[in-house]
């Protein structure tokens, strides 16, 4: 059966579907084009042949798609390389201490370091250590502080803390105004793992701080 000019036009329109069909890589797209072009040439109406410029146009379109597919494949390879590099680099963090945002922690008999971030100077800064029952068992008085980071240490022996779970609350005072500030706790990085679904590198920390993104680590020592 001969293919008329009208049917040839339909084949040309369908070339877009060939280009966009799922699963086609650059080689498959090129083969699809060659097959389509040969079929058009063999079945064209001799009395009304297809304009050669149509083949040129189609070839240009398929070349563009082939280039885009190659770029996509290269980008995927680069992403895999970056992920692997990130895993290797992050693995070096295991065993080190990380300062992370935290308000809850667990402690044994080993002192635990932390810090408070202040957006502005305060007349007085105090840190309440609260047990699992919600009772304030000790308050660390730090007095007036300038804006920035203020370090503190939670010492179980000095503060009379039994091993267990606690929370920390940083209270600030300026005249009659009171507020709370962000707190950070330092703990050992016990494990690093990569979450493929989110593309996020996660760190598992000791002292009950749990798992969080490595991007939340403010400092490592």
N, C-alpha and C positions, 0 to 999 in steps of 0.2 A: 504494500500500500504506500502510495506516495504521500509525502507530507507537504501540504500547501503552505503558502506564506502565512496564513492565519495561524496554522498549528505551529509553525516555526516561531511566531511571535509569542505563542503560549509557552514554548520551550524556553525562550529567552527570559520570560517573566519568572519561570520556575527556577531559573539559575540562582535567584536570591534565596530560595528555599534550600537549595543544595548547599550554598555557602553557610547558611545559618543552622543547618541540621546538626543536632547534638552528636558529639563523639568524633567529628571530623577533625583530623590533624592536618598539618600543612600538606603532607604527601597525598592524603586521601582527597583533599580539596582539589589538588592539581589533577589527579586522576579523573575525578568527577568532571572537571572542565573539559579535559581532552576527550572523554567519552561523549559528552554532550556535543562538543564541536564537531567531531567526526560524524555523529548521527545526523546533525543538521546539514552537513555538507553532502552526505550520501543521499539524504531524503529530500533535498530542496527541489523545488519546481524548476526544471531547466528553463522554462519560459519566463520565470520571474525569480532569478537567483537572489540570494540574500546579499545585501551590501557588505563588502569586506570590512567596512568600518565597524560593523556590529561585532565582528569577531575581535577586532582590536579593542573595542570598548569592554567586551566581556573579559578578555585576557587581562586588561588593566585592573578590572574589578577583582578578579581572582588573585592577581599578584598582590593587591593590597591586603586581601584577606589572609593570604599566605604569610605576608610580612607580619601582620598583627598576631597571627597564631604563633609564629616563631618568637615574637616579643613576649607573648604571654608565657610560653614555655620557658624562656630564659628567666623571666621574673619569678616563676615558680621555683626554678632551680636556685636562684639567688636567695629566695626566702628560706628554703630548706637549709642552705649553707649558713645563713644568718642565725637561724634557730639553733643549729648544731653548735655554732660558735658561742652563742649565748649560754647554752647548757654547759659547755666546757668552762667558760669564764666564771659562771655562777657557781660551779662545783667547787671553785677555789674558796668560796665563802664558808663552806662547811667547817665547823669548829671555831669560827671566829665569833665575836660578840657584836650584836647589832642593836642600835638604839631605834626603837620603833614606837609609834603612837600606841599608848595602852593606858587603861585605867584599872585593869584587874590583873592579878598575878598570883602565883603560888610561891612559897618560900620554905626553905628548910632552916639550916643554921648558918647559911652563907650570906653575907651582905649583898645587897642588890642595888646597883646604881640606877639613877634616873635623872630626868631634868624636866623643868617647867619652861614653856615658852611664853614670854610676856610681850604683848604687842606694844605696850607702853610702860613707863615707870610706875611703880606702885609704892604706897607708903608702908604696906606690910604684906608679906606673903607667908602663908602657913599651909602645911600639908597634913591632912588628916589621913590616918591609916585606919581603915574600916574592916572589921572582921566579917565573916560570912553571915552573921546574924544582924548586920547593919549597925553595930556599935562601934563608935570611935575608940580605938584601943590606945592610940598614941597620936600626938600632934607634933610635927617638926616645925619649929618656928625659925623662919629665915629673915624676918625683918624687912626693911625697905630694899627694893631691888630696881635696877635700871631695866630698860627694855632689852629683850633678847633672851638667851638661854640662861637658866639658873640651875646649877647642878645640886643634887641631893643624894643621900645614901640611906637606904633602909637597912638597918643593922638589927637583926633579930635579938641578939644578946643585949645590946644597949637599949632597945625599945621594948623589951619584954614580950616579944612575939613568939608564940608557939608555932611550930610548922603547920602550914595550912594555906587556905585561900584567903586573899584579901583584896581590897580595892583601895585606890588612892584618889584623893580629892584635893586639888590645889585651890585655896581660897585667897583672893586678893582684896585689899581694902585701900580705898582712896577717900579720905574724909568719911562721909556717911555712906558712900557707895561701896557695895560689895559685889564680887563676881567670882566666877571660877575660870581657871586657865587650863590650857591643854597640857597634858602630861605625857611623858615618854619613859619607857622602861628599857633597860639593857638586858639582853639575854643571849645565850649561845644559839647559833644557827645549827640545828641538828640534821637538817636534810633540805635538799633543793630538788624540786620537780617541776616539769613543764606541763601546762594544761593546753593540749592541742586545740580544744574547742574555742578557747578565748585567746590563745596565743600569749598567755601570761606565764612568767616565771614566778613560782611561789616558793617561799621559805617557811620551813617548819621550825619554830623556836621553842626553847625550853622555858622553865618557870611559868608554865601555864599560859603563855602568850598566844599559843595556837599557830595557825597558818595565815600568812598574808603575802601580798605581792612584794617582790624585792624592790619595787618602785617606792614603797612606803618606808624603806629603811633610810633614816636620816644620817646615820654615820656608822662606820664599821671599825672595830679595833681588835 
